[in-house]
């Protein structure tokens, strides 16, 4: 018994045991409270260490993909992922102990076997990280790749060490020795390392400050032309050649960079890159009390997409208007006195403010009742009605039905062809009716998610638009406004201002519009 006591002393000094865990093998798990007390104590200790390091790669990747998170939101990410890993690791360690209790002959007998089993366990824990990481819509940036890979390797090493310590603890009564890899105490250094790495994740949240660009003085040129922009998702140059509109100038152009529909159209409408306008997805996750919406999510993120909303920690919601940090072109000109109308554009809401009349997608999508063609019809009717009522100098409408029919709904070939032709007929009718009201019509189309083809622009004017980023500067020029230095498109020889400043947006609504959310799902925008 003196050898066992000596081993217990060694293990306690090295932080592996707090009590005589080898006594488990003499206790009945179904009758002894001491057995479960010892087991839970050691399992919690091991699971806590695994959870601390297991949450790190998830939080690091999420903070890099979702910039400008505050400290509380970063803490919410760490707590959510950490709690999940704690439960998984706790159950895993308990399972190992019970297997060794039932089958004592399985006690680890050699350091080589101990290391092999521990490495296999580490690989089993790291595999979900790899699967989760590959399910993002866009590949990782270099910084994210280096940080995530390094933390994943550290996680593998930690799991290997902790599992080997647990196996050793559970097998010590049979082995009566401490393998060489566990001769030195490591619990305190590992805990210090975990705390240091966790603290590093919060440094950006505390040091990052959202810069508010100063709005420069804008010198405008009075114009009298009236312009209408019709934006059609899913419309390509190839489709428009097969079903031409009555517009004399049609040209292919390079599309807008971006991983999602909302991201590309927000870049097109604002003229600034995604990193500046901040719109990335159609659906996001917001922690309770958090200001920011997590838009860059892995499709395999069970924790944020399923577990956190089920527990009430966070909620899934259609992207609110407040995520957009820059004004659309029509908002820029309306703030300076030019009457403008916008219907159904992403990240806008229903409001009438000054010279701007805005009809957000929530009311339009809700009226569609999950029917793509009815969606465009509802937007068309509202657009024409507001044109007749407000007579704006600039008007725009976003039509998503063609993209929904071609890329989102599981339709047979015949139904897809029929509905796409009807969507194009509706587009032709809208363009003609808008033209009849005295507007110079511009139609612009971008390929939908995963759709082949080139972007297209068609108009009554010969516009110099080579890519989607040129649209905003061209529209501003037509309306007598300068472009800003934040806009990469257009001619850089023209006079420019530094920035039009941040968008003035109210706080987001606290309640999700469930009808809007259900219609987004029925139309294939949310899976």
Secondary structure, 3 states (H helix, E strand, C coil): CHHHHHHHHHHHHCCCCCCCHHHHHHCCCCCCHHHHHHHHHHHHHHHHHHHHHHHHHHHHHHHHHCCCCCHHHHHHHHHHHHHHHHHHHHHHHHHHHHHHHHCHHHCCCCHHHHHHHHHHHHHHHHHHHHHHHHCCCCCCCHHHHHHHHHHHHHHHHHHHHHHHHHHHHHHHHHHCCCCHHHCCCCHHHHHHHHHHHHHHHHHHHHHCCCCCCCCCCCCCCCCCCCEEEEEEECCCHHHHHHCCCCCCEEEEEECCCCCCHHHHHHHHHHCECHHHHCCCCCEEEEECCCCCCECCCCCCCHHHHHHHHHHCCEEEEECCHHHCCCCCHHHHHHCCCCCEEEECCCCCCCEEECCEEEECHHHHHHHHCCCHHHHHHHHHHHHHHHHHHHCCCEEEEEECHHHHHHHHCCCCHHHHHHHHHHHHHHHHHHHHHHHHCCCEEEEEEECCCCCCCCEEEEECCCCCCCECCHHHHHHHHHCCCCEECCECCCCCCCCEECCCCCCCCCCCCCCCCHHHHHHHHHCCCCC
